[in-house]
Amino acid sequence: MKLDEMKVQYDKSRDGFTRESSFEVKKEKPLPKININGIAVKVGLCAGVLALAFIVRAFGVGAPKQQSVAEVNAHSDGTGEQSEDSVPGKLKYVEASASKWAAPVRSTDIELMREGQMLRFTAGATDVLSCMDGRVLSVGTDETFGECVRVQSETDCEAFYYGFERIAVKEGDTVKAGDTLGTVALGRSLYMKVYQSGAPQDPTAYVDLSLKGE
């Protein structure tokens, strides 16, 4: 046993003799060391996970989009049912783009016929409007398609409209795009042709047929 582990004690006995005794000094065990760096890493990871969970919940990341009341009402007819315009596959009239003419009548159906040289509109409204600025060249009757109005623009483009119930213009009148040319019976057909410098054109290249399925 090492000296530093021993403690010597001298005691006098009753008979006057000195006795020597020794005992072992027990050392206290050192306290275990705490790994502060490891704890800090674990706390940081937990904080990061909690922060991510909060962001996901707060901003709805990954959650399915729900329609707002305004969006639901926009597709409703006021009774809680979907309006006809919001039914999938249903055609709806919209305004013309800047590069094309607006259609002459609001329609429930449009058909390209006569080898792509004539449009047939099924009237969803009664007013027939001029597609362009111009002058009324003639008003008459076509044997096949009925009452007809012919309008010519300054660029020698001509639009023919057929199928009127009533004509509101006369030859020589000046019209603007959107002016009323006459009326057509609701649900009946209005026909249209387009010519450029006397040559027949594909009317879909001139008229915006923005009847879209939603």
TORPA-4810 file (N, C-alpha, C, O; in nm, 3 decimals):
<nodes>
NODE_1_0.084_-0.118_0.000_0.000_0.000_0.000_0.089_0.125_0.000_0.186_0.133_0.075_M
NODE_2_0.053_0.222_-0.087_0.131_0.344_-0.098_0.115_0.431_0.025_0.013_0.426_0.094_K
NODE_3_0.221_0.513_0.050_0.219_0.594_0.171_0.107_0.696_0.170_0.048_0.727_0.273_L
NODE_4_0.078_0.750_0.049_-0.026_0.851_0.044_-0.163_0.793_0.064_-0.261_0.866_0.078_D
NODE_5_-0.172_0.659_0.066_-0.299_0.594_0.090_-0.313_0.551_0.236_-0.413_0.492_0.276_E
NODE_6_-0.212_0.581_0.316_-0.210_0.539_0.456_-0.210_0.662_0.546_-0.157_0.768_0.511_M
NODE_7_-0.267_0.646_0.659_-0.261_0.748_0.762_-0.220_0.681_0.892_-0.284_0.586_0.939_K
NODE_8_-0.113_0.732_0.948_-0.058_0.670_1.069_-0.107_0.746_1.190_-0.108_0.869_1.191_V
NODE_9_-0.148_0.673_1.293_-0.198_0.734_1.416_-0.125_0.671_1.536_-0.111_0.550_1.546_Q
NODE_10_-0.082_0.755_1.621_-0.013_0.709_1.740_-0.101_0.732_1.860_-0.154_0.841_1.882_Y
NODE_11_-0.117_0.626_1.939_-0.200_0.634_2.059_-0.120_0.583_2.179_-0.044_0.487_2.170_D
NODE_12_-0.141_0.649_2.287_-0.081_0.599_2.410_-0.180_0.511_2.480_-0.297_0.544_2.497_K
NODE_13_-0.128_0.397_2.519_-0.215_0.302_2.590_-0.210_0.331_2.739_-0.132_0.414_2.786_S
NODE_14_-0.290_0.263_2.806_-0.298_0.284_2.950_-0.170_0.243_3.022_-0.140_0.295_3.129_R
NODE_15_-0.096_0.152_2.966_0.027_0.106_3.033_0.147_0.193_3.001_0.259_0.162_3.042_D
NODE_16_0.125_0.303_2.926_0.232_0.396_2.899_0.307_0.370_2.772_0.393_0.448_2.733_G
NODE_17_0.277_0.261_2.707_0.344_0.232_2.580_0.271_0.301_2.465_0.150_0.318_2.467_F
NODE_18_0.349_0.338_2.367_0.290_0.403_2.248_0.268_0.298_2.141_0.358_0.221_2.107_T
NODE_19_0.145_0.298_2.088_0.114_0.200_1.984_0.088_0.274_1.851_0.034_0.384_1.845_R
NODE_20_0.129_0.208_1.751_0.112_0.267_1.616_0.004_0.189_1.543_0.006_0.066_1.538_E
NODE_21_-0.087_0.260_1.487_-0.192_0.197_1.406_-0.208_0.272_1.274_-0.172_0.390_1.265_S
NODE_22_-0.256_0.209_1.180_-0.275_0.273_1.047_-0.406_0.230_0.987_-0.458_0.123_1.019_S
NODE_23_-0.458_0.313_0.901_-0.582_0.277_0.829_-0.575_0.337_0.688_-0.501_0.432_0.663_F
NODE_24_-0.650_0.280_0.602_-0.648_0.319_0.459_-0.740_0.438_0.436_-0.854_0.440_0.482_E
NODE_25_-0.688_0.535_0.364_-0.769_0.653_0.326_-0.838_0.624_0.194_-0.772_0.601_0.093_V
NODE_26_-0.969_0.627_0.194_-1.044_0.601_0.071_-1.060_0.728_-0.009_-1.103_0.831_0.042_K
NODE_27_-1.025_0.718_-0.133_-1.041_0.832_-0.223_-1.183_0.835_-0.279_-1.240_0.731_-0.311_K
NODE_28_-1.239_0.957_-0.291_-1.371_0.970_-0.352_-1.361_0.957_-0.504_-1.269_1.009_-0.568_E
NODE_29_-1.460_0.884_-0.558_-1.461_0.867_-0.704_-1.498_0.998_-0.773_-1.587_1.069_-0.726_K
NODE_30_-1.430_1.032_-0.882_-1.464_1.158_-0.953_-1.602_1.150_-1.016_-1.645_1.044_-1.060_P
NODE_31_-1.671_1.266_-1.020_-1.803_1.271_-1.085_-1.790_1.252_-1.235_-1.692_1.296_-1.295_L
NODE_32_-1.890_1.185_-1.297_-1.883_1.167_-1.443_-1.892_1.300_-1.515_-1.964_1.390_-1.472_P
NODE_33_-1.817_1.312_-1.625_-1.818_1.435_-1.705_-1.943_1.442_-1.793_-1.984_1.341_-1.850_K
NODE_34_-2.001_1.559_-1.804_-2.121_1.580_-1.887_-2.079_1.634_-2.024_-2.007_1.733_-2.033_I
NODE_35_-2.127_1.566_-2.131_-2.093_1.608_-2.267_-2.187_1.721_-2.309_-2.295_1.697_-2.362_N
NODE_36_-2.145_1.844_-2.283_-2.230_1.961_-2.310_-2.255_1.977_-2.460_-2.365_2.014_-2.500_I
NODE_37_-2.156_1.951_-2.543_-2.171_1.967_-2.688_-2.278_1.874_-2.743_-2.358_1.915_-2.828_N
NODE_38_-2.282_1.749_-2.695_-2.383_1.654_-2.744_-2.523_1.696_-2.708_-2.615_1.681_-2.789_G
NODE_39_-2.541_1.748_-2.586_-2.673_1.794_-2.544_-2.719_1.912_-2.628_-2.835_1.921_-2.666_I
NODE_40_-2.627_2.002_-2.657_-2.662_2.121_-2.738_-2.710_2.080_-2.877_-2.805_2.139_-2.930_A
NODE_41_-2.645_1.979_-2.937_-2.686_1.932_-3.070_-2.826_1.875_-3.066_-2.907_1.902_-3.155_V
NODE_42_-2.855_1.794_-2.961_-2.988_1.733_-2.951_-3.096_1.838_-2.931_-3.203_1.830_-2.991_K
NODE_43_-3.067_1.936_-2.846_-3.165_2.044_-2.825_-3.189_2.122_-2.954_-3.303_2.160_-2.983_V
NODE_44_-3.083_2.146_-3.030_-3.097_2.218_-3.157_-3.183_2.142_-3.256_-3.265_2.201_-3.325_G
NODE_45_-3.163_2.009_-3.265_-3.243_1.927_-3.356_-3.390_1.930_-3.318_-3.477_1.943_-3.404_L
NODE_46_-3.418_1.917_-3.188_-3.557_1.919_-3.143_-3.623_2.053_-3.176_-3.738_2.058_-3.220_C
NODE_47_-3.549_2.161_-3.154_-3.604_2.294_-3.184_-3.632_2.309_-3.333_-3.732_2.369_-3.371_A
NODE_48_-3.544_2.255_-3.417_-3.565_2.263_-3.562_-3.688_2.187_-3.606_-3.764_2.235_-3.690_G
NODE_49_-3.710_2.067_-3.550_-3.828_1.987_-3.585_-3.956_2.058_-3.544_-4.053_2.061_-3.619_V
NODE_50_-3.955_2.116_-3.423_-4.073_2.188_-3.377_-4.103_2.310_-3.463_-4.218_2.339_-3.493_L
NODE_51_-3.997_2.381_-3.504_-4.016_2.499_-3.590_-4.074_2.461_-3.725_-4.161_2.530_-3.777_A
NODE_52_-4.024_2.348_-3.784_-4.075_2.302_-3.912_-4.222_2.263_-3.903_-4.301_2.293_-3.992_L
NODE_53_-4.257_2.194_-3.794_-4.396_2.154_-3.775_-4.488_2.275_-3.763_-4.600_2.273_-3.812_A
NODE_54_-4.439_2.380_-3.697_-4.519_2.502_-3.683_-4.542_2.569_-3.817_-4.652_2.615_-3.846_F
NODE_55_-4.437_2.575_-3.900_-4.448_2.638_-4.033_-4.547_2.562_-4.120_-4.630_2.623_-4.188_I
NODE_56_-4.540_2.429_-4.119_-4.630_2.346_-4.200_-4.775_2.371_-4.159_-4.864_2.384_-4.243_V
NODE_57_-4.797_2.376_-4.027_-4.933_2.396_-3.979_-4.984_2.536_-4.006_-5.100_2.555_-4.043_R
NODE_58_-4.896_2.637_-3.986_-4.938_2.776_-4.001_-4.967_2.814_-4.144_-5.062_2.887_-4.171_A
NODE_59_-4.885_2.765_-4.238_-4.899_2.806_-4.378_-4.962_2.700_-4.465_-4.976_2.721_-4.586_F
NODE_60_-5.000_2.589_-4.410_-5.072_2.487_-4.486_-4.990_2.423_-4.594_-5.045_2.383_-4.696_G
NODE_61_-4.856_2.413_-4.576_-4.770_2.352_-4.676_-4.808_2.206_-4.694_-4.812_2.129_-4.597_V
NODE_62_-4.837_2.168_-4.820_-4.871_2.029_-4.849_-5.017_1.997_-4.827_-5.061_1.888_-4.862_G
NODE_63_-5.095_2.092_-4.770_-5.236_2.065_-4.747_-5.316_2.092_-4.873_-5.278_2.182_-4.948_A
NODE_64_-5.425_2.019_-4.901_-5.506_2.042_-5.021_-5.573_2.178_-5.015_-5.621_2.220_-4.910_P
NODE_65_-5.576_2.246_-5.129_-5.634_2.379_-5.136_-5.785_2.370_-5.125_-5.849_2.288_-5.190_K
NODE_66_-5.842_2.457_-5.040_-5.985_2.462_-5.024_-6.039_2.589_-5.087_-5.976_2.694_-5.081_Q
NODE_67_-6.157_2.577_-5.147_-6.217_2.694_-5.211_-6.267_2.790_-5.105_-6.325_2.749_-5.004_Q
NODE_68_-6.244_2.919_-5.130_-6.297_3.020_-5.042_-6.446_3.039_-5.072_-6.496_2.990_-5.174_S
NODE_69_-6.515_3.110_-4.982_-6.657_3.137_-5.004_-6.678_3.214_-5.133_-6.774_3.190_-5.206_V
NODE_70_-6.586_3.309_-5.162_-6.599_3.388_-5.286_-6.587_3.300_-5.408_-6.660_3.318_-5.506_A
NODE_71_-6.494_3.202_-5.403_-6.475_3.114_-5.518_-6.596_3.024_-5.537_-6.638_2.998_-5.650_E
NODE_72_-6.654_2.977_-5.426_-6.773_2.892_-5.437_-6.888_2.971_-5.493_-6.960_2.923_-5.580_V
NODE_73_-6.907_3.094_-5.443_-7.017_3.177_-5.491_-7.002_3.215_-5.637_-7.100_3.233_-5.708_N
NODE_74_-6.874_3.228_-5.682_-6.848_3.266_-5.821_-6.898_3.159_-5.916_-6.929_3.189_-6.031_A
NODE_75_-6.905_3.033_-5.870_-6.952_2.925_-5.955_-7.093_2.880_-5.918_-7.140_2.776_-5.964_H
NODE_76_-7.160_2.960_-5.835_-7.293_2.923_-5.791_-7.396_3.018_-5.848_-7.364_3.134_-5.879_S
NODE_77_-7.518_2.971_-5.862_-7.624_3.058_-5.914_-7.703_3.124_-5.801_-7.808_3.182_-5.825_D
NODE_78_-7.651_3.115_-5.678_-7.717_3.177_-5.564_-7.801_3.080_-5.484_-7.846_3.115_-5.375_G
NODE_79_-7.824_2.961_-5.535_-7.903_2.860_-5.464_-7.817_2.751_-5.406_-7.867_2.654_-5.350_T
NODE_80_-7.683_2.767_-5.421_-7.592_2.663_-5.373_-7.557_2.564_-5.481_-7.470_2.478_-5.462_G
NODE_81_-7.625_2.573_-5.595_-7.598_2.484_-5.707_-7.500_2.550_-5.802_-7.490_2.672_-5.806_E
NODE_82_-7.428_2.469_-5.879_-7.337_2.524_-5.978_-7.416_2.589_-6.091_-7.517_2.536_-6.136_Q
NODE_83_-7.367_2.706_-6.136_-7.428_2.770_-6.250_-7.391_2.695_-6.377_-7.299_2.613_-6.377_S
NODE_84_-7.465_2.722_-6.484_-7.439_2.652_-6.610_-7.299_2.679_-6.661_-7.237_2.592_-6.723_E
NODE_85_-7.248_2.802_-6.635_-7.115_2.838_-6.685_-7.004_2.761_-6.616_-6.895_2.750_-6.671_D
NODE_86_-7.030_2.707_-6.497_-6.925_2.637_-6.423_-6.930_2.487_-6.439_-6.845_2.416_-6.385_S
NODE_87_-7.030_2.437_-6.514_-7.041_2.293_-6.535_-6.930_2.246_-6.628_-6.911_2.306_-6.734_V
NODE_88_-6.855_2.141_-6.592_-6.747_2.094_-6.679_-6.796_2.063_-6.820_-6.898_1.996_-6.838_P
NODE_89_-6.723_2.113_-6.921_-6.759_2.087_-7.060_-6.860_2.184_-7.116_-6.887_2.183_-7.236_G
NODE_90_-6.919_2.269_-7.030_-7.018_2.366_-7.076_-6.949_2.484_-7.142_-6.852_2.536_-7.088_K
NODE_91_-6.999_2.526_-7.257_-6.939_2.639_-7.329_-6.989_2.770_-7.271_-7.106_2.783_-7.236_L
NODE_92_-6.900_2.865_-7.261_-6.936_2.996_-7.206_-6.878_3.105_-7.294_-6.765_3.095_-7.341_K
NODE_93_-6.957_3.209_-7.317_-6.913_3.323_-7.397_-6.825_3.413_-7.313_-6.861_3.446_-7.200_Y
NODE_94_-6.709_3.453_-7.367_-6.622_3.549_-7.300_-6.585_3.657_-7.399_-6.607_3.644_-7.520_V
NODE_95_-6.527_3.764_-7.347_-6.492_3.877_-7.433_-6.378_3.842_-7.528_-6.301_3.748_-7.504_E
NODE_96_-6.368_3.917_-7.636_-6.268_3.890_-7.739_-6.129_3.930_-7.691_-6.113_4.015_-7.604_A
NODE_97_-6.028_3.865_-7.750_-5.891_3.906_-7.723_-5.861_4.031_-7.804_-5.938_4.068_-7.893_S
NODE_98_-5.750_4.096_-7.772_-5.718_4.224_-7.836_-5.688_4.208_-7.985_-5.704_4.304_-8.060_A
NODE_99_-5.644_4.090_-8.028_-5.600_4.072_-8.166_-5.711_4.023_-8.259_-5.690_4.016_-8.381_S
NODE_100_-5.828_3.989_-8.206_-5.937_3.938_-8.289_-6.066_4.014_-8.262_-6.078_4.089_-8.164_K
NODE_101_-6.163_3.993_-8.351_-6.294_4.056_-8.334_-6.376_3.979_-8.230_-6.358_3.859_-8.211_W
NODE_102_-6.464_4.051_-8.164_-6.561_3.984_-8.077_-6.664_3.915_-8.166_-6.694_3.962_-8.276_A
NODE_103_-6.717_3.804_-8.118_-6.820_3.732_-8.193_-6.943_3.821_-8.211_-6.971_3.904_-8.124_A
NODE_104_-7.017_3.805_-8.321_-7.130_3.894_-8.347_-7.251_3.871_-8.258_-7.338_3.957_-8.248_P
NODE_105_-7.257_3.756_-8.192_-7.371_3.725_-8.105_-7.325_3.631_-7.995_-7.241_3.543_-8.017_V
NODE_106_-7.381_3.650_-7.877_-7.354_3.554_-7.770_-7.417_3.421_-7.808_-7.534_3.415_-7.848_R
NODE_107_-7.338_3.315_-7.795_-7.381_3.188_-7.852_-7.369_3.072_-7.754_-7.287_3.076_-7.663_S
NODE_108_-7.450_2.972_-7.774_-7.440_2.849_-7.696_-7.364_2.742_-7.772_-7.326_2.639_-7.715_T
NODE_109_-7.343_2.766_-7.902_-7.269_2.670_-7.982_-7.216_2.740_-8.107_-7.281_2.830_-8.161_D
NODE_110_-7.098_2.699_-8.152_-7.039_2.755_-8.274_-6.990_2.640_-8.360_-6.929_2.545_-8.310_I
NODE_111_-7.017_2.649_-8.489_-6.975_2.543_-8.582_-6.907_2.605_-8.704_-6.954_2.705_-8.758_E
NODE_112_-6.796_2.546_-8.745_-6.728_2.588_-8.868_-6.778_2.498_-8.981_-6.772_2.376_-8.971_L
NODE_113_-6.828_2.560_-9.088_-6.890_2.483_-9.197_-6.847_2.538_-9.333_-6.766_2.630_-9.342_M
NODE_114_-6.902_2.479_-9.436_-6.872_2.518_-9.574_-6.722_2.518_-9.601_-6.665_2.616_-9.649_R
NODE_115_-6.658_2.404_-9.569_-6.515_2.384_-9.593_-6.431_2.490_-9.522_-6.331_2.538_-9.576_E
NODE_116_-6.472_2.526_-9.399_-6.396_2.620_-9.319_-6.411_2.764_-9.358_-6.329_2.847_-9.318_G
NODE_117_-6.516_2.799_-9.437_-6.533_2.936_-9.483_-6.655_3.005_-9.424_-6.684_3.120_-9.458_Q
NODE_118_-6.727_2.936_-9.336_-6.846_2.996_-9.275_-6.859_2.950_-9.131_-6.831_2.835_-9.097_M
NODE_119_-6.904_3.043_-9.046_-6.932_3.012_-8.906_-7.082_3.012_-8.883_-7.155_3.095_-8.937_L
NODE_120_-7.127_2.917_-8.802_-7.268_2.914_-8.762_-7.274_2.932_-8.610_-7.216_2.853_-8.535_R
NODE_121_-7.343_3.034_-8.565_-7.360_3.062_-8.423_-7.503_3.026_-8.382_-7.598_3.070_-8.446_F
NODE_122_-7.518_2.947_-8.277_-7.650_2.923_-8.220_-7.674_3.034_-8.117_-7.605_3.042_-8.016_T
NODE_123_-7.772_3.119_-8.145_-7.791_3.242_-8.068_-7.834_3.214_-7.925_-7.933_3.146_-7.899_A
NODE_124_-7.755_3.269_-7.831_-7.792_3.265_-7.691_-7.841_3.401_-7.645_-7.876_3.419_-7.529_G
NODE_125_-7.844_3.498_-7.738_-7.897_3.632_-7.716_-7.955_3.677_-7.849_-7.937_3.610_-7.951_A
NODE_126_-8.023_3.789_-7.849_-8.092_3.831_-7.973_-8.017_3.937_-8.052_-8.033_3.944_-8.174_T
NODE_127_-7.935_4.020_-7.986_-7.867_4.129_-8.057_-7.751_4.077_-8.142_-7.670_3.998_-8.095_D
NODE_128_-7.746_4.122_-8.269_-7.635_4.090_-8.359_-7.550_4.216_-8.371_-7.600_4.322_-8.409_V
NODE_129_-7.420_4.205_-8.338_-7.331_4.321_-8.334_-7.228_4.314_-8.445_-7.186_4.207_-8.488_L
NODE_130_-7.188_4.432_-8.492_-7.084_4.439_-8.594_-6.951_4.398_-8.531_-6.919_4.440_-8.420_S
NODE_131_-6.874_4.318_-8.603_-6.746_4.272_-8.551_-6.634_4.374_-8.571_-6.529_4.365_-8.508_C
NODE_132_-6.657_4.472_-8.660_-6.549_4.566_-8.693_-6.607_4.702_-8.729_-6.727_4.717_-8.751_M
NODE_133_-6.518_4.801_-8.736_-6.556_4.932_-8.787_-6.570_4.922_-8.938_-6.493_4.852_-9.003_D
NODE_134_-6.668_4.993_-8.994_-6.681_4.990_-9.140_-6.806_5.059_-9.189_-6.869_5.138_-9.119_G
NODE_135_-6.840_5.026_-9.312_-6.959_5.085_-9.376_-7.046_4.974_-9.431_-6.996_4.876_-9.486_R
NODE_136_-7.176_4.990_-9.415_-7.271_4.890_-9.465_-7.277_4.901_-9.618_-7.326_5.000_-9.672_V
NODE_137_-7.226_4.797_-9.685_-7.226_4.797_-9.832_-7.360_4.757_-9.889_-7.405_4.811_-9.991_L
NODE_138_-7.425_4.661_-9.823_-7.554_4.616_-9.877_-7.638_4.549_-9.769_-7.586_4.497_-9.670_S
NODE_139_-7.768_4.551_-9.791_-7.865_4.482_-9.706_-7.957_4.407_-9.800_-8.009_4.465_-9.895_V
NODE_140_-7.977_4.277_-9.774_-8.060_4.201_-9.867_-8.101_4.067_-9.808_-8.103_4.045_-9.687_G
NODE_141_-8.134_3.976_-9.902_-8.180_3.843_-9.862_-8.105_3.738_-9.941_-8.094_3.747_-10.063_T
NODE_142_-8.053_3.639_-9.871_-7.988_3.525_-9.935_-8.088_3.410_-9.940_-8.157_3.384_-9.842_D
NODE_143_-8.096_3.343_-10.054_-8.196_3.237_-10.071_-8.179_3.122_-9.972_-8.277_3.058_-9.933_E
NODE_144_-8.055_3.097_-9.932_-8.029_2.983_-9.843_-8.028_3.024_-9.696_-8.084_2.954_-9.612_T
NODE_145_-7.966_3.138_-9.664_-7.942_3.174_-9.524_-8.026_3.290_-9.473_-8.014_3.328_-9.357_F
NODE_146_-8.110_3.348_-9.556_-8.202_3.450_-9.511_-8.148_3.591_-9.519_-8.057_3.621_-9.597_G
NODE_147_-8.205_3.680_-9.434_-8.171_3.822_-9.436_-8.021_3.842_-9.409_-7.963_3.778_-9.322_E
NODE_148_-7.961_3.934_-9.488_-7.815_3.946_-9.488_-7.772_4.092_-9.479_-7.837_4.180_-9.535_C
NODE_149_-7.660_4.116_-9.407_-7.596_4.247_-9.400_-7.449_4.228_-9.435_-7.384_4.136_-9.387_V
NODE_150_-7.399_4.318_-9.519_-7.258_4.312_-9.562_-7.188_4.439_-9.518_-7.230_4.549_-9.553_R
NODE_151_-7.079_4.425_-9.442_-7.005_4.540_-9.389_-6.862_4.532_-9.439_-6.799_4.427_-9.435_V
NODE_152_-6.810_4.648_-9.486_-6.673_4.655_-9.537_-6.590_4.752_-9.453_-6.637_4.860_-9.417_Q
NODE_153_-6.464_4.711_-9.420_-6.375_4.797_-9.342_-6.288_4.880_-9.435_-6.292_4.861_-9.557_S
NODE_154_-6.208_4.971_-9.380_-6.118_5.054_-9.459_-6.004_4.973_-9.519_-5.938_5.018_-9.613_E
NODE_155_-5.979_4.854_-9.466_-5.870_4.770_-9.516_-5.920_4.668_-9.618_-5.851_4.570_-9.647_T
NODE_156_-6.041_4.691_-9.674_-6.100_4.605_-9.775_-6.131_4.465_-9.721_-6.128_4.366_-9.795_D
NODE_157_-6.161_4.460_-9.592_-6.208_4.335_-9.532_-6.359_4.343_-9.524_-6.415_4.445_-9.483_C
NODE_158_-6.427_4.235_-9.563_-6.573_4.233_-9.563_-6.626_4.122_-9.473_-6.574_4.010_-9.472_E
NODE_159_-6.731_4.156_-9.398_-6.798_4.057_-9.314_-6.943_4.047_-9.359_-7.013_4.147_-9.371_A
NODE_160_-6.986_3.923_-9.384_-7.125_3.895_-9.424_-7.196_3.829_-9.306_-7.145_3.734_-9.247_F
NODE_161_-7.314_3.880_-9.271_-7.395_3.825_-9.162_-7.528_3.778_-9.220_-7.594_3.853_-9.292_Y
NODE_162_-7.569_3.656_-9.189_-7.692_3.599_-9.244_-7.780_3.545_-9.129_-7.732_3.501_-9.025_Y
NODE_163_-7.914_3.551_-9.155_-8.008_3.488_-9.061_-8.079_3.583_-8.969_-8.131_3.542_-8.865_G
NODE_164_-8.083_3.713_-9.004_-8.149_3.812_-8.918_-8.299_3.788_-8.909_-8.365_3.744_-9.004_F
NODE_165_-8.350_3.817_-8.790_-8.496_3.827_-8.775_-8.541_3.968_-8.809_-8.648_3.989_-8.867_E
NODE_166_-8.456_4.065_-8.773_-8.483_4.205_-8.804_-8.351_4.275_-8.829_-8.255_4.251_-8.757_R
NODE_167_-8.344_4.361_-8.931_-8.223_4.436_-8.963_-8.241_4.580_-8.920_-8.344_4.641_-8.950_I
NODE_168_-8.141_4.636_-8.850_-8.152_4.770_-8.792_-8.067_4.874_-8.865_-8.065_4.990_-8.824_A
NODE_169_-7.998_4.836_-8.973_-7.913_4.930_-9.047_-7.957_4.932_-9.193_-8.036_4.848_-9.237_V
NODE_170_-7.904_5.030_-9.266_-7.935_5.038_-9.408_-7.807_5.062_-9.485_-7.704_5.097_-9.427_K
NODE_171_-7.811_5.042_-9.612_-7.693_5.059_-9.697_-7.637_5.200_-9.683_-7.711_5.298_-9.687_E
NODE_172_-7.503_5.209_-9.667_-7.437_5.338_-9.655_-7.411_5.380_-9.510_-7.335_5.474_-9.487_G
NODE_173_-7.473_5.313_-9.414_-7.451_5.348_-9.273_-7.306_5.319_-9.231_-7.245_5.222_-9.275_D
NODE_174_-7.254_5.405_-9.146_-7.123_5.380_-9.085_-7.144_5.314_-8.949_-7.225_5.360_-8.869_T
NODE_175_-7.070_5.207_-8.925_-7.086_5.135_-8.798_-6.950_5.119_-8.730_-6.845_5.119_-8.795_V
NODE_176_-6.955_5.105_-8.600_-6.837_5.076_-8.519_-6.848_4.932_-8.468_-6.957_4.875_-8.462_K
NODE_177_-6.735_4.876_-8.432_-6.737_4.743_-8.372_-6.822_4.747_-8.246_-6.801_4.830_-8.159_A
NODE_178_-6.919_4.656_-8.237_-7.009_4.652_-8.123_-7.142_4.718_-8.147_-7.233_4.704_-8.066_G
NODE_179_-7.157_4.791_-8.261_-7.287_4.851_-8.294_-7.385_4.741_-8.334_-7.347_4.638_-8.389_D
NODE_180_-7.513_4.766_-8.304_-7.617_4.666_-8.335_-7.654_4.672_-8.483_-7.689_4.777_-8.536_T
NODE_181_-7.646_4.557_-8.548_-7.686_4.546_-8.689_-7.830_4.502_-8.701_-7.896_4.529_-8.801_L
NODE_182_-7.880_4.433_-8.600_-8.017_4.382_-8.603_-8.034_4.278_-8.494_-7.959_4.277_-8.396_G
NODE_183_-8.132_4.189_-8.512_-8.159_4.085_-8.412_-8.175_3.951_-8.482_-8.201_3.942_-8.602_T
NODE_184_-8.160_3.845_-8.401_-8.180_3.709_-8.446_-8.266_3.640_-8.341_-8.258_3.672_-8.223_V
NODE_185_-8.347_3.546_-8.384_-8.434_3.476_-8.289_-8.349_3.390_-8.195_-8.254_3.325_-8.236_A
NODE_186_-8.387_3.392_-8.068_-8.313_3.316_-7.967_-8.315_3.167_-8.001_-8.421_3.108_-8.024_L
NODE_187_-8.196_3.108_-8.002_-8.186_2.966_-8.033_-8.172_2.936_-8.182_-8.145_2.823_-8.221_G
NODE_188_-8.192_3.039_-8.266_-8.177_3.020_-8.410_-8.032_3.042_-8.450_-7.949_3.078_-8.367_R
NODE_189_-8.002_3.019_-8.578_-7.864_3.027_-8.626_-7.835_3.161_-8.694_-7.916_3.213_-8.770_S
NODE_190_-7.717_3.214_-8.662_-7.663_3.330_-8.734_-7.538_3.281_-8.805_-7.453_3.215_-8.746_L
NODE_191_-7.527_3.315_-8.934_-7.414_3.269_-9.015_-7.324_3.388_-9.048_-7.369_3.502_-9.055_Y
NODE_192_-7.195_3.359_-9.068_-7.100_3.466_-9.096_-6.989_3.418_-9.189_-6.938_3.307_-9.176_M
NODE_193_-6.954_3.505_-9.284_-6.840_3.482_-9.372_-6.747_3.603_-9.367_-6.791_3.713_-9.335_K
NODE_194_-6.619_3.583_-9.399_-6.521_3.691_-9.402_-6.445_3.684_-9.535_-6.400_3.577_-9.576_V
NODE_195_-6.432_3.800_-9.600_-6.355_3.811_-9.725_-6.247_3.918_-9.707_-6.268_4.018_-9.637_Y
NODE_196_-6.133_3.897_-9.770_-6.027_3.997_-9.773_-5.990_4.023_-9.918_-5.942_3.934_-9.988_Q
NODE_197_-6.012_4.146_-9.961_-5.985_4.185_-10.100_-6.056_4.091_-10.198_-6.002_4.055_-10.303_S
NODE_198_-6.178_4.051_-10.163_-6.260_3.967_-10.250_-6.236_3.818_-10.237_-6.307_3.739_-10.299_G
NODE_199_-6.137_3.776_-10.158_-6.106_3.633_-10.144_-6.161_3.580_-10.012_-6.143_3.643_-9.908_A
NODE_200_-6.229_3.464_-10.015_-6.284_3.406_-9.890_-6.173_3.368_-9.793_-6.067_3.319_-9.834_P
NODE_201_-6.198_3.392_-9.664_-6.100_3.366_-9.559_-6.154_3.265_-9.457_-6.274_3.237_-9.451_Q
NODE_202_-6.062_3.211_-9.379_-6.102_3.129_-9.265_-6.149_3.224_-9.155_-6.067_3.297_-9.100_D
NODE_203_-6.278_3.227_-9.122_-6.327_3.326_-9.026_-6.271_3.307_-8.885_-6.272_3.401_-8.806_P
NODE_204_-6.223_3.187_-8.853_-6.168_3.165_-8.719_-6.037_3.241_-8.699_-5.992_3.260_-8.586_T
NODE_205_-5.974_3.285_-8.810_-5.852_3.365_-8.800_-5.883_3.509_-8.764_-5.793_3.585_-8.727_A
NODE_206_-6.012_3.549_-8.776_-6.052_3.687_-8.750_-6.139_3.701_-8.625_-6.129_3.800_-8.552_Y
NODE_207_-6.224_3.602_-8.602_-6.322_3.611_-8.493_-6.274_3.532_-8.372_-6.232_3.417_-8.384_V
NODE_208_-6.280_3.597_-8.256_-6.244_3.529_-8.132_-6.359_3.440_-8.089_-6.467_3.488_-8.054_D
NODE_209_-6.336_3.312_-8.093_-6.439_3.214_-8.057_-6.416_3.162_-7.916_-6.415_3.042_-7.892_L
NODE_210_-6.399_3.254_-7.825_-6.365_3.217_-7.687_-6.487_3.160_-7.614_-6.535_3.215_-7.515_S
NODE_211_-6.534_3.049_-7.665_-6.631_2.968_-7.594_-6.549_2.859_-7.529_-6.502_2.769_-7.597_L
NODE_212_-6.532_2.865_-7.400_-6.439_2.773_-7.337_-6.510_2.678_-7.242_-6.605_2.715_-7.174_K
NODE_213_-6.463_2.553_-7.240_-6.512_2.456_-7.143_-6.437_2.471_-7.014_-6.314_2.479_-7.016_G
NODE_214_-6.508_2.476_-6.900_-6.442_2.494_-6.770_-6.462_2.370_-6.686_-6.415_2.364_-6.572_E
</nodes>
